[in-house]
Amino acid sequence: MTAPVATPADTRVLRVLVTSSMLSKVADWQLGIVIPLAVLAESDSVALSLVSFALRGVTYVGSPFLGAVIDRFDKRTVFVLAQLQQAVCLVLLAATLSHPLVVAALVLLSGVGGVASTITGQFVLIPKLIAAPARPAAVAKLNAAIELSKVIGLVLGGASLSLLGAAPASLGIALLYLSAGCVALLLPKVASSHGRMDIRRDLAIGFRWVGKRGILWLVVTMSMTNLAIGQLEPALITEFGHEGMNTTLISVVIAVGLLTGAAASRLAPHILPSLGPEQRILAAQVMGLAGLVLVATPALPVRIVGFMVECFAVAVSNVASITYRHETIPADVAGRANATIRMFITGAAPLSGFLYAWSSRFSGYRSWLPALVLWTVAIVIWAVYTRRAERAPAAPPLEGAARGDH
């Protein structure tokens, strides 16, 4: 069977979305190296450095409310405003880097724009603007671009921090967010659902989707894996910095692993194509556990290889799970449903930062044991669901329930 060919309109929309998302994600990942190392330089505290950056992800707690806003307003406007809000926060942050509490508050506030940007760009605009046959390839291309942006962001972040200092590096990040918003203006408008906003009903729709068969298992599993490695990159960056490694070298080391994730995202639709999405996610999780074991070893070359394996596995799993949600969740409720789903999945990521901050008191391999245990439990949970899904007949309730959500 030949692969579906995207229409010229699909291609143009995807090109604009990829460009804007790349600029935004480059900024995100510059932020991911500039903030932890800037706070570490001010405080000399690994735990405080990890907690400060982890605050950015705490805003996922409020993502169901953002999902209601996304579904009720023009999607392009929401996407553009999310970039501009982050740009403003970074300009203010550049002027207040010597005040840790203000930095923490601005990092937290910038997370609002980050959440809105991610949900709109990855989970709403694609099903709204890209034809169904072309969506799996679009997800793979967008995820590959995002993974590549991580590499670019870390390298630029490390270089700009070393050469210019924290304040100019922060202003450069603000400029990237501003550029992302300007590019996003080239997207077509995506009208709202024209329904009256009812927060109680909107929240009920989002949580109803979390409770659906298959989605609930996915949420539990992905939440646990994010709790294990959601803040893996900042943890490694901070740990290497505390050990005295050069900033540019840190960014290059992390970038090597993330580049593997970019390649894996692009190739994800062609990896294990004979398996269903559940089996592919399970295979990726097992591979991810092997990578995390290598990351926990003391030898730097082995840790780099382990990080590459980890990035490869997570990228394959992400593409499979996002495509599954695009095919399962109706576009008209995609904002509310995915925002609530991500409240649990991505909301676990900042908790990972707190977990690493706590486990940093231990030395060597022992500091990685909590993450390894959580990842192992996640594999067991998804393996149980996969086995049950293989035995059970295909269930049509999702379609009937989807009609009830409209």
Summary of the structure (lengths in Angstrom):
residues: 406
radius of gyration: 20.1
end to end distance: 33.8
largest distance: 59.5
contacts: 1546
relative contact order: 0.16
helix: 83%
strand: 0%
